[in-house]
Amino acid sequence: MHAILLPKVNQVLMYDATVWKISKIPLPQEKMPCRVIDPKTNEVDCWAHSVLFDIETAKLKPLKIQTDTWCSSGGLTVDGHLVGTGGYQGGANTVRYLWTCDTCDWIEYPTALAEPRWYSTQVTLPDGGFIVVGGRGAFSYEYIPPQGQSNKQSIYLPLLRETHDQLAGHFGTENFYRIENNLYPFVNLVTDGNLFIFSNNRSILFDPKANRVIREYPVLTGGSRNYPASGMSVLLPIKLHAGHQKIIHSDILVCGGAAWDAFYYAEDKKQFWPALQDCGRIRITEPNPVWKKEMMPTRRVMGDMTILPTGDVLLVNGAQNGTSAWNDAEEPALAPALYKTKEKRHHRFQELAPTTIPRMYHSVSVLLPDGKVLIAGSNTHDGYKFDHKYPTELRVEKFSPPYLDPALAHLRPEIVLDKSDCMVGYGQRISIQVKTTEGIKQSDIRITMYAPAFTTHGTSMNQRLVILGLVEVRNDVAPGQHKIVAEAPPSGVITPPGYYLLYVVYKGVPSPGMWFQIK
């Protein structure tokens, strides 16, 4: 399962693999002819494997995809269109485009990438371009070429090979048992314009302009954190101030995962070892950074992290024992946890009300404009199976974080859309007008910009939240309305060009989000 909230159409794009040749949604007549699976036998697939989900009505709009998107990656362009990469078999070298309009459908280029990219990570760069990092057997990276063109070669990245785990001499033979723990690496564009790349338990700072490693960070001890050990990670909110700011810090949070060899025991022995319960947090912009540990309320593997409009982080989905992959986990992690970024260490976590639906392998979470979080997916099977202990899950949920408690409704601001800027350039001033039930003080206000994440397999690509520097607050510019002036981020290093959800947070309660473009 892959999911991302799309601007303009304001719907969640969801898609899965095509390899099983069936779904619960037949292709409508306007999407015919069917997809040809095998030209030799004329076998066809007449099912939709990609849909747009209306977040207000829950209606589905089928889309037609030709290549296999199983375990692929993606991100949004400057104009809010989706670019997806990689997948399985014939889809592994593919770059796909989906324009955000009511009648648009997939455009695919099956030979655009130099290497097969299965379980790779795609990241947006300061100029709006993309880099794709890693994948099964792909110890390299490459930049997505212009539409319709193909890459001739990729660029080797030693970290990915060095962090590839395997059991040597398995059962006294010369064979190797592939564990990996380096798939879907955590990659973030950080505030100095470089990329923070985390694979397994190691991390580097990488210069995408010079194609070189600048520094290596300390090992995060305790176990492995990437697929199939599948921990979670975010770039924590970036705080800006109005005026010139010499240093803008970048903080990384990594939570959960599994012992380095847990996949072998889960896959071969069906022994489901306890997942990791620890988190590591590091300020990578410091001269001598170190990982600082703290504990989650429960163990968690293959969970999801979603940054909320307030700057706090929601941890959902996953299991307490085992690893990612087919039928390799037990004991669902039903209770979400809230990580409060502003609290002191060891006092940041709060466990929240549990769901009744296990969200295991192939689950996703998506922040919505109203501040709720869409929760979907879970399929632990090689195919769609509905009569097992953890069935293929077709239900979706909306989770309401604590700030949506009805007792706080009187604090919830509302952005006056026709009196607010919805597009600015870097470094310019942003004027936002809000309705509230009371006068406001600048110290009670935050304006945050959230980049919609491409979410799959516990990895939320390109997710970032920026807290803007405030210039002034003017009360009562109209009855019950107030004007807030903030300063836009200085460059694409802080916020790559594109669409963001802009929220006004008053006393910890966010407004509904407004789509906002910066370029």
Secondary structure, DSSP 8 states (H G I E B T S, - for coil): -EEEEETTTTEEEEE--STT---SSB--GGG-S-EEEETTTTEEE-B--EEEEETTT--EEEE---S--TT-EEEE-TTS-EEEE--SGGGTT-EEEE-SSTT---EEETT-SSS--SS-EEEE-TTS-EEEE--TT--EEEE--STT---S--EE-HHHHHT-EEETTGGGSS--EEEE--BS-EEEE-TTS-EEEEETTEEEEEETTTTEEEEE----TTSB-SBTS--EEEE--EE--SS--S----EEEEE--B-TTHHHIIIII----B---EEEEEETTSSS---EEEE-SS--BS-EEEE-TTS-EEEE--EEEE-SSTT-EEEE--S-EEE-TTS-TTS-EEE----SS---TTEEEEE-TTS-EEEEE---SSS--SSSSS------EEE--GGG-GGGGGG--EE-GGGS--EE-TT-EEEEEEE-SS---GGGEEEEEEE--EEETTEEET-EEEE-EEEEEEEEEETTEEEEEEE--SSTTTS-SEEEEEEEEETTEE---EEEEE-
